[in-house]
């Protein structure tokens, strides 16, 4: 019997594969490279929803998938944000804040895991990710097209993403210490 392909993990891996392609595209600042990077980013964000759906519907949940899914998200978002700094499309301090939150929460998850503490994802984290993606797509496009100032729209959503990033980070830390102190 042939092993069944875990399509959820394939979708997650595709998100990781997109990262170096986006890097190369953003190294060549041009209208078409910006559009191509935005299209790839959109496709990658769609796989983020699809991989979880496929895993649940077809019973393909796996430890590898549980590890790779958040890693793929962080790689895609952090790398894209960092690459936007030298292009003048994202302020370094906001990028540093977002990346620092991700590192801190990942570290705290590791500590919580060792203590068998599970802090479930909540709506704040989902809003954080949604607004980060909503910011990154227009920031990747950057150019004004048909009178639409994509950079301005991206800046707007990046401020909202920053707000939810900080709030969700503090909420995660608060939840950890509240749970940890109770047990």
Secondary structure, DSSP 8 states (H G I E B T S, - for coil): ------HHHHHHHHHHHHHHHHHHHHHS-SHHHHHHHHHHHHHHHHHHHHHHHHHHHTT---HHHHHHHHHHHHHHHHHHHHHHHHTTSS-HHHHHHHHHHHHHHHHHHHHHHHTT------HHHHHHHHHHHHHHHHHHH-SEETTEEHHHHHHHHHHHHHHHHHHHHHHHHHHHHHHHHH-
